[in-house]
Amino acid sequence: MGTFPASVNRIRRAAHNLDMTRPQPGRQPRHPSGGVSRAVARRNPLRPEYVDRAPLWWALLLACLMAHPYVVLLLEDPALDPTITAGHICMILADLALLGSALILSFDAHLRRSLIRARLATVATLVAVQDLPLVVIAVADPGHSGHSYRLTAGHLVTVVVVLLVLTVGTRDQHPPRFSALLGGLVLGSLVLAARLTLLVSDPTPFLSTHRGTDLLLIATIAAVTAAVVATLLRSPLPRWAAIRISCGICAVFAARAWSTLVEATSPPPAAVAAVLVCSALLATSVVGLLLATLQASITREAKLLLRAAEAEATVQHDREVVHEMRAATAGIVAGVHLLASGRVPPGPRRLALRHMVDVEAARLGRSFSDSPDDLHDLAVDDIVEPLVVAHEALGHRVIWRPGGHHVTSRRDALSEVLNVLLTNAHRHAHGHATTVSCRPVGGSVEIRVSDRGPGLDPDLKDRLFQWGARGTRSTGQGIGLQRAHRLMLELGGSLHHDDDAARSGGAVFVVTLPGTGEAAEPPRVVPFPLPASIPARTTR
């Protein structure tokens, strides 16, 4: 009775295997079978180790897709130079990709409650909001074309604000309190206003390497950009994501610095490619971060479900044990009371009653053990006799004749199953006697427990052995039959209700176990009714 059911052990093994398949610090993820799960990682895009590798290919593919305006314009008119128009269109696509990345980062930050991811969403929104209108102006007015690919004094304002967003108030890494997208929209609008003010005061505010003040501004922008990169590399972001985003930022700065150095008058393809790669790296990195977050959420939810299932199974097991202990204790108490009252005179009856108390007390003591007893060759009569005596002591008349049959089973488990059936018969048969019979069937032995009560409710037959199943007139808990059925399955036997035999009235339960050969000659036992001095008691 004290051993955990197989369902609890299966749930615990599943939880252990789930822990083994999760990436552990300092070791490579392994499959529950012991092998490294590389094939599984390739197939499952939600596994973090898969996310760490694939986005690089996604980034290249996305960058190529965003560069399609060059191909489209060349196919439209091969004689047309697509550099200017296609370059501006690619810049617009890159800004739109930034906005999409900000949306994904905002969702990821909400799921993980991560401040650094929320700040990155704010930065991506800020950069897109302040850059996209200037690119549109460059498309509409070729005289302002350089705003989409050259460095200006306004870029210093942008990188300083970005650095402040990433550093101010991030030491404690508390969950974000405000909308990351709304914050990026507000800051981006303010930065855009500052850049438009500079544009009004100087229509061509492009920096030049021929002026000392401009070189100082370029150096300052480079220093602040380096500080932004260093902040990202020290952030709580996964290392792979921080490196990729930092590489994208460096690529954008290098592209604009190159365009400024050569004083380009149209978007250089190399600069456009760098911007596209930056946007693609950011977009695929945030997708990888979101997939890792979803994987962590799925794993956490699965573990919680497993723990809840384990707790429920453990509670059910404990209730089953208490249920059987109450039934066994009732027989022991009734037997001890009869022995102490002196109403059973010395002789076979008293010896049988004392033997029952000893057997049931020993079984009750073994119920606290965590290790089940092994399968043995058991005499059915040795199991049934103490139970019959115990129920007779409770005022329950049981008709039984020894048959000398042997089965392969565990003593305590078989005793518990038969005790459940006898107790249920006592409760539901309304005073009618219960019959226990045994017969060989092929290589098995059938133990039949039948009564002349009202029988089973028709609605109960399909769920008879489920947890909590009980009839409308039953006062039980729906525990005993479920546990008895499970114990029989664990023993390699079966327990079922014989509907055909029960048609004449009552209930007939059949326990089937592997036999161990021909029945031995039954012992000569004289039936002896015990004095019904103890009122009938039920525990179910």
C-alpha positions, 0 to 999 in steps of 0.5 A: 500500500505504501508504494507510489503508483506507476503513474506517479513514477512515470510523471517523475521520469517525464519531469526528469527527462524534461530537465535533461533536454533543457540547455544546462550551463556549461554542458551540451544539451542531450537527448534523454537517451544520452546522445547529443540532440543535434538532429532534434535541434535541426528539426525543432525551431523552438530549441534555443541551440537551434535559434543560436545558429539559424538566424545568420542564414535568415539575416542574409536571406532577409537582406537579399529580399530587401535589396530586390528594388535594384533587380526590379528597376533593372528589369524595368529598364536596363538602361536606367541607373537604379542606384538612387531610387532603389537605394532610397527604397531599400532605406525605407524598407530597412526602417520598416524592418526596424519598426517590425523588430521593435514590435517583436521586441516589445512583445518579447519584453512583455513575455520575459519581463526584460528591461533591456529588451524593452529598451531595445524596442524603444531604440529601434522605434526611435531610430526608425521614427527619426530616420524614415521621414528624412529618407522620404524627404530625400526621395522627394528632394534630390538636394537632401538625398544625403540624409539617407546615407551620410553623417550629419550633426543630427546623428550625434543627437540620435546616438546620444539619445540611444546611449541614454536609453540603454544606460539610464535606469537599467542597473537594477533591470526591473521589469519595464513600466511603460510602453516601449513602443510609445517611448520610442515614438515620443523620443523619435519624434523629439529627435526628428524635430531636432534634426529638422531644426538643423535642416532648416538652419542648414539645408546641407548639414552633411559632415566633411572630412576636410573640416576640423570641426566636422572631424571632431563631430565624426570622432564623437559620433564614433565614440558614442557609437562604440559606447552603445556597442559596449553597453550592448555587449555588457547587457543581459542579452544572450551573447549571440544576440548582443554580438549580432546587433552590435555588428549591425550597428558598426556596419551602419556607422561604417557605411555612413562614414564611408559615404561621408568620406567619399562625399557620395551624391547618391546612395552607394550600394555598399552603404545600402547593403550595410544598412540592409544587413543591419536591419536584417541582423536585428530582425532575425536576432529579435525573432531568435530571442522571441523563439527562445522566450517561447521555448522557455515559456513552453518548458516552464509551463510543461514543468508546472503541468508535470509538477501539478500532475505529480502532486495530484497523483501523490495526493490520490495515492495518499488517499488510496493508502488512507482508504485501505488503512481504514478498511484494514483497521476496522477489521483489526479493531473488530477482531481485537474487541471480540478477543478481548470480550471473551465471547469467542471461546478457545478453539479453532474460531479463536485461533482463526480470529487471532491469526486474522488480527496478526496477518492484517496488523502485519499487512498494515505495518508493511503499508508504510514501506516504500518498496513493494514486495516481490511476486510470489507463488501464493495460496489463494486460501491463505489470502482469503481466509483472514479477510473472511474472518475480518469481515465476519467480525464486522457482521458481514456474512461471507460464503467461501470454501477453500479450493487449494489454488495458487497464483503468482502475485504480491500478497499485500496487493492481492489482499487489498484488492479482495478487501476492496471488493468485500467491503463494497459488497458489504456496503451495497448488498444491504445485508445479503451474504457475499460469495467468494469462489475460485476456479482455474481458467486455462493457465489463469485462476479466477477469483469471483466476488459476488453479492445479491445486492441491487447491482451497478448503476447503468450509468456507472458501467463505462467509468466503473474503474475511474477515479471518483466514480460512484453510483448515485446511491453510493456513500463511498468516495470512488477510490477503492475500485480504481485502486484495485483495478490499477493494482491488478494491472500492475500484477499482470492480472485483471479486474472486471465486472461480469455483466452476464453473470450479474444479470440475475441480480447483484454484482459480480467482480472477477479477479484474474491472475496467472496460475502456478499449476494444478490446485492442491488438495484443499485443506479441511476447514470447518465453517464457523460463524463469529458472534455478531457482537460488533455492529456492521461498519463500513469505510467506503 
